[in-house]
Structure formats: C-alpha cells, structure tokens
Amino acid sequence: MRVLVTGGAGYIGSHVVQMLVENNYDVVVYDNLSSGHRQAVHPDAKLIVGDLHDIPALQHVFSANNFDGILHFASRILVGESMQQPFSYLRDNIYTVINLLEAASMHNVKRFILSSTANLFDQPHRIPIDEDEPLIPGSIYGETKFIAERLLAWMDNLYEIKCCCLRYFNACGAHPHGHIGEAHDPESHLIPLVLQVALGQRDAIHIYGTDYDTPDGACIRDYIHVQDLARAHILALEALEDGCSRVYNLGSGSGYSVREVIDAARRVTRHPIPAIEAPRRAGDLPILVADSAKITRELGWEARFNSLERIIQTAWNWHRRHPHGYQS
Ligand SMILES: NC(=O)c1ccc[n+]([C@@H]2O[C@H](COP(=O)([O-])OP(=O)(O)OC[C@H]3O[C@@H](n4cnc5c(N)ncnc54)[C@H](O)[C@@H]3O)[C@@H](O)[C@H]2O)c1
C-alpha cells in the first residue's frame, strides 16, 4: 500500500512514518519543513519538500504516485497563536485541506486519516469525553479542524472518500530508541517544558492554578504517547477498508495533574525541577480527558504507554540525547 503522509517530518508524523515503514507501507512524505525536520524522516520513506498551498506541486505528487491513502498531519498547531493570527491559521489549515482533498478526489484516493484535535470539546458535559459530545471548538485552531472534519464528511458524500478523524489532547513521549522525538520551537507542551528545566535550559516550571476542584488542586490533562498515536493512525487506515467513515476520541481515560507530571519528571530525571505556583490562566478547564472506549471496542486499540513515568522516560531519553532537538 502506498500512502501519502503530509507533515511526516513533524513530531507525530515522523513516528507514524517510521511505524508505517516497519509495517511495509510504501511511504511518501510531503512537508514544507516549516516546523518539521528532514532528519526526522525515516530513510526508507521518500521525502518531498513542498507546501500544501502549492497546487501544481501537489498535483504533480499525486500524478507521480498512485496513493491508496492519505494521513494528514500538516498543520499549524498552536492554540494561543491561532487566536492572535486567525487569518493565517484559517488560510494555512483550511486552504491546504481543500487543496489536498481536491487532489485526492481527482486522483481517486479513497482513504483519508485526519489528525484532528480534542480542542473541539471546549465545554464538555461529561468527563471523560466521548464521541457523542457536542463539537464546540475552543479556538481558531480547533475551528480549522472542525471545518476539516465537515469537509471530509462531504467528500465521503460526493466522492466516497472514506475518512477517519482522530481527536486527542496532548501527544507526548518519543520513540523508545531515542532517535526521533518532540522538537517544537517555540515549545508549548508541558512535558518537554518540564524536561527543559531538568536540562538547565529554563529555571523553573509554572503551575497555573492550584485551587481547581481536583485532588491536588492543579489541572488534569490527558497525555497520549506518540507511539500509541502512531498505532491508532495505522489501525484507523486499515479499518477504512470496510468502506465506513468514522471518528474516534483517543485518550488515557484518566489523565494526570500538572503536579503529577512534574513529580514523575523529578523521579525520572533525578533533578529537583523547581515549580512556581501561579494564578489560573483564563479559559483553562479543571479536567480534560478523552474516552477511548469506542476505538478499543471497534479496533482493539488501547494505550500501551499507560504509565506516566514510562512516557516521561522515553521523552527524557530523546531530550537528553538531543538537548537542542535535531540540531544537537
Ligand atoms: N502535538 C499534539 O499534542 C497534537 C494534539 C492533537 C492533534 N495534533 C495534530 O497532529 C498533527 C501533527 O502535530 P505535531 O505536533 O506533529 O506538529 P508538527 O508541527 O511537529 O508537525 C506538523 C508538520 O507539518 C508540516 N507543515 C505545516 N504546514 C505545512 C504546509 N502548508 N505544507 C506542508 N507541510 C506543512 C510542518 O513542517 C511539520 O513537519 C497536527 O495536525 C496537529 O493538529 C497534535
């Protein structure tokens, strides 16, 4: 099976690419390297450096390859930035999906996996959040994923392009071999920020809000290991062979508090990791955790990295060896 992985040089995409290669897929990565890294792409995958805004280049890639499926990771991903630069996010995350879908429809590609987001659930009624929860995007970034999901429903209707949308909160960890991992600049995710303290790259980590209605007063969030995500994407791709589009939420089901993450990182790194308690941030909900029961039931997927220490150990393994990311 030959697949196109957009954003395959990025954090999650590069782990998925490696797993696809290991499972004998023929992989073409299309990435503009705006936040991705050439070195992150498995040598057995073909990297094409190109932008999804570039319609002729994209059409050329589709004409030259007979793709059986698409896994779409290429996106701008910062929630806060999307509220400051709404139009560039709308352009970069929606026009690109339109270009990709048009190419898929013209070249008869019938399977599409969207790396969506749990930022679609801004005011959840129930925790953990399941697929019946109403979709209320929490930001312009979330809105772009919401629109992408809606467009995919139309593509199924018009062209029988079957899709699977995977919604999740915080991807984390790194490949257990430590050769690929998270390298975002700027970094906004908690685990790499905590590990930057252990590496001496930042003085302390802030805990925003210590009076939430949670066991230790700090926010609880869902962390899902990037290898578990990679497996979910491949299972979803294979499941589309039955000709049914679907959506799944992916999560740990329970989540961890900010304090628990910092404590686990202290144990793993043996560094004191000073923490500074700070006021709540506007808009932060006390608990955000997704329910994976549906994908477990239908595809047999379960998170294998279900211990926080093990997750952080893989991230630490990567960051310690690559303190400056792929430039190290
Ligand atoms: N990281 C998370 O915690 C998380 C959580 C939920 C969903 N997601 C989704 O997963 C996907 C991947 O996230 P990530 O953390 O790996 O991000 P990332 O920034 O590491 O990877 C995105 C990749 O897309 C490429 N790209 C961006 N715009 C492009 C364009 N116009 N044309 C070609 N390539 C382009 C970048 O160079 C980069 O390699 C995104 O769609 C994101 O919305 C991520």
The ligand as an SDF file (V2000), in Angstrom:
LIG
                    3D

 44 48  0  0  0  0  0  0  0  0999 V2000
    1.0490   17.7000   19.2430 N   0  0  0  0  0  0  0  0  0  0  0  0
   -0.1110   17.4690   19.8340 C   0  0  0  0  0  0  0  0  0  0  0  0
   -0.1870   17.3390   21.0730 O   0  0  0  0  0  0  0  0  0  0  0  0
   -1.3610   17.3040   18.9960 C   0  0  0  0  0  0  0  0  0  0  0  0
   -2.5850   17.0800   19.6550 C   0  0  0  0  0  0  0  0  0  0  0  0
   -3.7350   16.9060   18.8610 C   0  0  0  0  0  0  0  0  0  0  0  0
   -3.6580   16.9540   17.4830 C   0  0  0  0  0  0  0  0  0  0  0  0
   -2.4600   17.2070   16.8780 N   0  0  0  0  0  0  0  0  0  0  0  0
   -2.4040   17.2750   15.4130 C   0  0  0  0  0  0  0  0  0  0  0  0
   -1.4020   16.3980   14.9370 O   0  0  0  0  0  0  0  0  0  0  0  0
   -0.7830   16.9330   13.7620 C   0  0  0  0  0  0  0  0  0  0  0  0
    0.7240   16.9150   13.9370 C   0  0  0  0  0  0  0  0  0  0  0  0
    1.1020   17.6480   15.0870 O   0  0  0  0  0  0  0  0  0  0  0  0
    2.6320   17.7580   15.5000 P   0  0  0  0  0  0  0  0  0  0  0  0
    2.6930   18.0330   16.9610 O   0  0  0  0  0  0  0  0  0  0  0  0
    3.3760   16.6240   14.9440 O   0  0  0  0  0  0  0  0  0  0  0  0
    3.0420   19.0980   14.7290 O   0  0  0  0  0  0  0  0  0  0  0  0
    4.4030   19.4650   13.9980 P   0  0  0  0  0  0  0  0  0  0  0  0
    4.4320   20.9530   13.8840 O   0  0  0  0  0  0  0  0  0  0  0  0
    5.5540   18.7950   14.6550 O   0  0  0  0  0  0  0  0  0  0  0  0
    4.2010   18.8240   12.5580 O   0  0  0  0  0  0  0  0  0  0  0  0
    3.4780   19.4540   11.5290 C   0  0  0  0  0  0  0  0  0  0  0  0
    4.2490   19.2190   10.2410 C   0  0  0  0  0  0  0  0  0  0  0  0
    3.5100   19.7710    9.1480 O   0  0  0  0  0  0  0  0  0  0  0  0
    4.4100   20.4950    8.3160 C   0  0  0  0  0  0  0  0  0  0  0  0
    3.5970   21.5220    7.6370 N   0  0  0  0  0  0  0  0  0  0  0  0
    2.9030   22.5330    8.2360 C   0  0  0  0  0  0  0  0  0  0  0  0
    2.2740   23.2700    7.3130 N   0  0  0  0  0  0  0  0  0  0  0  0
    2.5490   22.7020    6.0990 C   0  0  0  0  0  0  0  0  0  0  0  0
    2.1780   23.0100    4.7620 C   0  0  0  0  0  0  0  0  0  0  0  0
    1.4150   24.0670    4.4790 N   0  0  0  0  0  0  0  0  0  0  0  0
    2.6330   22.2180    3.7700 N   0  0  0  0  0  0  0  0  0  0  0  0
    3.4420   21.1550    4.0480 C   0  0  0  0  0  0  0  0  0  0  0  0
    3.8210   20.8240    5.2990 N   0  0  0  0  0  0  0  0  0  0  0  0
    3.3870   21.5990    6.3080 C   0  0  0  0  0  0  0  0  0  0  0  0
    5.4810   21.0250    9.2480 C   0  0  0  0  0  0  0  0  0  0  0  0
    6.7050   21.3460    8.6210 O   0  0  0  0  0  0  0  0  0  0  0  0
    5.6310   19.8740   10.2320 C   0  0  0  0  0  0  0  0  0  0  0  0
    6.5930   18.9440    9.7940 O   0  0  0  0  0  0  0  0  0  0  0  0
   -1.3530   18.3200   13.5560 C   0  0  0  0  0  0  0  0  0  0  0  0
   -2.3300   18.2610   12.5660 O   0  0  0  0  0  0  0  0  0  0  0  0
   -1.9800   18.6530   14.9100 C   0  0  0  0  0  0  0  0  0  0  0  0
   -3.0870   19.4840   14.7530 O   0  0  0  0  0  0  0  0  0  0  0  0
   -1.3080   17.3850   17.6030 C   0  0  0  0  0  0  0  0  0  0  0  0
  1  2  1  0
  2  3  2  0
  2  4  1  0
  4  5  1  0
  4 44  2  0
  5  6  2  0
  6  7  1  0
  7  8  2  0
  8  9  1  0
  8 44  1  0
  9 10  1  0
  9 42  1  0
 10 11  1  0
 11 12  1  0
 11 40  1  0
 12 13  1  0
 13 14  1  0
 14 15  2  0
 14 16  1  0
 14 17  1  0
 17 18  1  0
 18 19  2  0
 18 20  1  0
 18 21  1  0
 21 22  1  0
 22 23  1  0
 23 24  1  0
 23 38  1  0
 24 25  1  0
 25 26  1  0
 25 36  1  0
 26 27  1  0
 26 35  1  0
 27 28  2  0
 28 29  1  0
 29 30  1  0
 29 35  2  0
 30 31  1  0
 30 32  2  0
 32 33  1  0
 33 34  2  0
 34 35  1  0
 36 37  1  0
 36 38  1  0
 38 39  1  0
 40 41  1  0
 40 42  1  0
 42 43  1  0
M  CHG  2   8   1  16  -1
M  END
$$$$
